[in-house]
Each structure stands twice: as structure tokens, then as C-alpha cells.
Amino acid sequence: MKILTADDEPFALQSIEAAVREALPDAELRGFSQAAAALSEISGNGYYPDVALLDIRMPGINGLEMAKRIKEMSPHTNIIFVTAYNDYALDAFALHPSGYLMKPVTAEKVKYEIDNLRYPVSREPTSRIRVQCFGNFEVFADGKVVSYTYQKTKELLAYLIDRRGAACNTAELCAVLWEEKPDSPELRKYLRKLLADLSHSLAAVDAEDIFAKTRNQFAIVPDKLDCDYYEMLANDINAINTYSGEYMAQYSWAEMTLGSIEKSR
């Protein structure tokens, strides 16, 4: 996350930066004691911060005017005003900021505002493989949709993702993928084709390591991929905001997990 801070008082600027670093140790932080220098960084160097914490009462270009200019250049930058005075509250809120902090700024205050941004910031991917469970299920490798020989292979992968690393055997997979059909040698033969197709499809995008299999035990390795559903379970605010009431919508068996999600909200 890219965060810009601006305050003309050196001690106040250091205090804000310390609070941000404590709340978000991995953030890319740039601090400015002059509004003009901060605006030049955006207009001249193409630096578009995700969040800008702006002191309102600054000489020359004050925080309110600075916010207007930032919004013109970078409309989705979240503006959080920082001030020691209540006098500017009405003017500040007229600009529809993401937040408003009273000094002294603490890590707890910063964390609260970051968790409730007007424009949620997408989490930086940690894996080449990105799984979308909210809405329709899809898997991406380096931003491109993973393809399969059989459409049923995609559903197989979806179910393994839903199980979050728990191992499944042949009987369970047959029962889920073919709910209305009794277990049979023909179904198990077809399942073996799907498992082979899944291995082939993942190998084609150099992602074999997300699929673990032993004798009649099959599972996904959650740590090897990014997944909106897993992030929601970890209370990631961006994943929570992404959820709009649909989970793997194309699969009927996913309704149980959907019910669990809705119950926990």
C-alpha cells in the first residue's frame, strides 16, 4: 500500500509516520513537509498514493486545497485529514474524505481508518495463482484464466478449493460431482480422467504444487495460492468488502458454504 503523509511541522510529521509504520509495517511511505513538493511528486513523477494523510492547517497550500488537487490527479486516492482543530470539520467533510483524524495520531487510529477506506486497496498478490470464489468460480495464473480439457475438471478444482486443504477421497468426490448418480466403476474411471486433466492443466501454468495427491487422497495446498474466500476467513477487510452475496454461484453444492458465510456476517 502506498501512503503519502503531509504536515509542515517536523515533529508532527514524524509522529504520523511512526503511527503509520506501526500500523502498516509493509506500507510504502513517503512524507512531505511542504504541500507543493507532495503535489509535484504526484503530477511530475506519476506517484499515485492509495492513501494520503494530510494536515489541514499548513501554510501556502493548506490540506483542503491539497486534497482537491490530489483528487483531480488521482481520483481514487483515499484522503484522510489530520488536524488538531475541529474548526475545519465541515469544510473537510464537504470534500467527501475517507477519514478524519484528530491529533495525536496513533497506530490504532490509523489502523481503524485503513480498515474502513472509501476506496478499498487491493491486496498485493503473494502467489501467481489467484482464485476467485465470490460470484462465479474462476482460477487465474499470472492474470490469465486457467483452462481445462473437461468442464467438470473446473468443478473438481472448485470443490477442492472449498475444502481448504482437507483431503478428499474418490468416494467423496464422486458423491459431490455427480450428486444424483450412484457410485460406479464408470464414474470412478471418469473421475480419474478429471484428476489427470487437473494435473495437466496446472502443470501447463507451472502450478502443480498447489495440488497434493497420494493414494486415494486429493487436496489443495492453501498456502500456495491467493483466494478471496480464504482472505475473508482471515478477516481481510478488502476481501470482506469484495463479497456481495454470491459464492461459486454455478455449483449447487457450494450453497452450504454460502450459508455458513451469511450466518457469520
ABEGO torsion letter per residue (X at the ends): XBBBBBBABAAAAAAAAAAAAAABAABBBBBBABAAAAAAAAAAAGBBBABBBBBABBBEBBAAAAAAAAAAABAABBBBBBBABAAAAAAAAAAGBABBBBOBBBAAAAAAAAAABABBBBBBBABABBBBABEBBBBBBGGBBBBBABAAAAAAAAAAAAAGGBBBBAAAAAAAABAABBBBAAAAAAAAAAAAAAAAAAAAAGAAAABBBBBGBBBBBAAABBBAAAAAAAGBAAAAAABAGBBGAABAAAAAAAAAAAAAX
